[in-house]
Amino acid sequence: MEEEIIDYGPLKHLIGTWKGDKGMDIAPEPDGVEESPYYETIIFEEGGNLKNAERQELSIVPYHQVVKRKSDNGVFHDERGYLLWDAGNKTIIQSYTIPRGVAVVAGCEFDSNPNADVIEFEVKATENGEWNIAQSPFMKQNAKTLSYSHQMKFTSKELTYSQTMMLDIYGREFEHTDKNTLVKV
């Protein structure tokens, strides 16, 4: 039996467990802004290959991210999703849900060398764009996500990210941001 070759492209260095304790969450509050230092664990796994409509081949990297506030060790973000590498179209896709009734499918072209020592990309989605955000009726009315941007820069040992969601909440638009640096353990 021939072994299947899986090309994770620029995502290959992510596979494994990452931990970081330098995170900062800047979130909207009715009377201003809340800044919460956090720590987190992200586990990226090998997911294999998948064919879509017999024409698109994807390499799948499922992930699970758990974020805890430093102040009380309480979980305030639990995200499960997928990073996908489409080598044929040189595209990175991120799809995930958060338990607030929001799902994001973001993407970007990746024209750099997928075997480079340092990988950097930014996936994006907008409410009604080609890369999209789906939301429950409650979230659309009370905490609507207008756009999403996730920048990642990593080597085989260190990962830095910055994530921004533009929200329409509490009668104003607000950039909800998260940033952290993690190391592979």
C-alpha positions as CSV (number, residue, x, y, z in Angstrom):
1,M,0.0,0.0,0.0
2,E,1.3,3.4,-1.0
3,E,1.5,6.0,1.8
4,E,-0.4,9.2,1.2
5,I,1.8,12.3,0.9
6,I,0.3,15.3,2.7
7,D,1.5,18.8,1.7
8,Y,0.7,21.1,4.6
9,G,2.7,23.8,2.8
10,P,3.1,27.0,5.0
11,L,1.1,25.4,7.8
12,K,3.5,22.5,8.5
13,H,5.5,24.2,11.3
14,L,2.2,24.9,13.2
15,I,1.5,21.3,13.9
16,G,2.0,20.7,17.6
17,T,1.2,22.3,20.9
18,W,1.9,26.0,21.5
19,K,1.7,28.0,24.8
20,G,2.0,31.7,25.5
21,D,1.5,34.0,28.5
22,K,2.0,37.4,26.9
23,G,-1.5,37.8,25.5
24,M,-3.5,41.0,25.7
25,D,-7.3,41.2,24.9
26,I,-8.7,44.6,24.3
27,A,-12.5,44.3,24.4
28,P,-15.4,46.7,24.3
29,E,-17.4,47.4,27.5
30,P,-20.6,49.5,27.8
31,D,-18.7,52.3,29.5
32,G,-15.4,52.0,27.7
33,V,-12.7,49.4,27.2
34,E,-11.5,46.4,29.1
35,E,-7.9,45.2,28.8
36,S,-7.3,41.6,30.0
37,P,-3.9,40.0,30.1
38,Y,-4.1,36.3,29.2
39,Y,-2.4,33.0,28.6
40,E,-3.4,30.3,26.2
41,T,-2.7,27.0,24.6
42,I,-3.3,26.2,20.9
43,I,-3.1,22.7,19.6
44,F,-2.7,22.2,15.8
45,E,-3.1,18.7,14.5
46,E,-2.5,16.8,11.3
47,G,-5.8,16.4,9.6
48,G,-4.8,14.9,6.3
49,N,-6.1,15.7,2.8
50,L,-9.6,16.4,1.5
51,K,-11.0,16.8,-2.0
52,N,-13.8,19.3,-2.7
53,A,-16.0,18.7,-5.7
54,E,-13.3,16.5,-7.3
55,R,-11.3,19.7,-8.2
56,Q,-9.9,21.3,-5.0
57,E,-7.4,19.4,-2.8
58,L,-7.0,20.8,0.7
59,S,-4.6,19.9,3.5
60,I,-6.3,20.2,6.8
61,V,-4.9,21.4,10.1
62,P,-7.6,21.3,12.8
63,Y,-6.9,23.4,15.9
64,H,-8.2,24.1,19.4
65,Q,-7.4,27.3,21.2
66,V,-8.2,27.9,24.9
67,V,-7.6,31.4,26.4
68,K,-7.6,32.1,30.1
69,R,-7.5,35.4,31.9
70,K,-4.5,35.9,34.1
71,S,-6.6,37.6,36.8
72,D,-8.8,34.6,37.6
73,N,-7.7,31.7,35.4
74,G,-11.2,31.7,33.9
75,V,-11.6,30.6,30.3
76,F,-12.9,33.5,28.2
77,H,-12.3,32.2,24.7
78,D,-12.6,28.6,23.4
79,E,-12.2,28.3,19.6
80,R,-12.2,25.2,17.5
81,G,-11.5,25.5,13.8
82,Y,-9.4,24.6,10.8
83,L,-6.5,26.0,8.9
84,L,-6.5,24.8,5.3
85,W,-3.8,24.8,2.6
86,D,-5.0,24.9,-1.0
87,A,-1.7,24.3,-2.8
88,G,-3.3,24.4,-6.3
89,N,-4.7,27.9,-5.7
90,K,-1.9,29.1,-3.3
91,T,-4.6,29.9,-0.7
92,I,-4.8,29.7,3.1
93,I,-8.2,29.4,4.6
94,Q,-9.3,29.7,8.3
95,S,-12.7,28.5,9.3
96,Y,-13.9,28.5,12.9
97,T,-16.8,29.0,15.3
98,I,-17.0,30.6,18.7
99,P,-19.7,29.7,21.2
100,R,-21.5,33.1,20.8
101,G,-23.3,32.2,17.6
102,V,-20.5,33.5,15.2
103,A,-18.7,31.5,12.4
104,V,-15.9,32.9,10.3
105,V,-14.5,31.7,6.9
106,A,-11.4,33.9,6.2
107,G,-8.7,33.5,3.6
108,C,-5.8,34.9,1.7
109,E,-3.5,34.2,-1.2
110,F,-0.1,32.9,-0.2
111,D,2.5,33.5,-2.9
112,S,5.6,33.2,-0.7
113,N,7.8,30.1,-0.3
114,P,5.8,27.6,1.7
115,N,9.0,26.0,2.9
116,A,10.6,29.2,4.2
117,D,11.9,29.3,7.8
118,V,9.6,32.3,8.6
119,I,6.0,32.2,7.5
120,E,3.8,35.2,7.5
121,F,0.2,35.7,6.3
122,E,-3.0,37.5,7.1
123,V,-6.5,36.0,6.5
124,K,-9.5,38.3,6.3
125,A,-13.3,38.2,6.2
126,T,-16.1,40.7,6.1
127,E,-19.8,40.6,6.8
128,N,-20.8,40.4,3.2
129,G,-17.5,39.7,1.4
130,E,-16.1,36.8,-0.6
131,W,-14.6,35.5,2.7
132,N,-17.6,35.8,5.1
133,I,-18.9,36.0,8.6
134,A,-22.1,34.2,9.7
135,Q,-23.9,35.4,12.9
136,S,-27.0,34.5,14.9
137,P,-29.8,37.1,14.9
138,F,-29.0,38.1,18.4
139,M,-25.4,38.8,17.6
140,K,-26.4,40.8,14.5
141,Q,-28.6,43.0,16.6
142,N,-26.4,43.3,19.7
143,A,-22.7,42.7,18.9
144,K,-22.4,42.5,15.1
145,T,-19.0,41.5,13.7
146,L,-18.3,43.7,10.6
147,S,-14.9,42.4,9.7
148,Y,-12.1,40.0,10.8
149,S,-8.4,40.0,10.3
150,H,-5.8,37.5,11.6
151,Q,-2.1,38.0,11.1
152,M,0.3,35.2,11.9
153,K,4.0,35.1,11.8
154,F,5.8,31.9,12.9
155,T,8.9,29.7,12.7
156,S,9.1,26.1,13.8
157,K,9.5,27.3,17.5
158,E,7.7,30.7,17.9
159,L,4.3,32.0,16.8
160,T,3.2,35.6,17.0
161,Y,-0.4,36.6,16.1
162,S,-2.6,39.7,16.0
163,Q,-6.3,39.3,15.6
164,T,-8.9,42.1,15.1
165,M,-12.6,41.9,14.9
166,M,-14.4,45.2,14.0
167,L,-17.6,45.1,16.1
168,D,-20.8,47.2,16.1
169,I,-21.6,47.0,19.8
170,Y,-23.0,49.3,22.6
171,G,-24.0,51.9,19.9
172,R,-20.5,52.3,18.4
173,E,-17.9,50.5,16.2
174,F,-15.0,49.0,18.2
175,E,-11.8,47.1,17.3
176,H,-11.7,44.1,19.5
177,T,-8.1,42.9,19.4
178,D,-6.0,40.0,20.7
179,K,-2.3,39.6,20.5
180,N,0.1,37.0,21.8
181,T,3.5,35.3,21.3
182,L,3.6,31.6,21.9
183,V,6.3,28.9,21.8
184,K,6.1,25.3,20.7
185,V,6.2,22.9,23.7
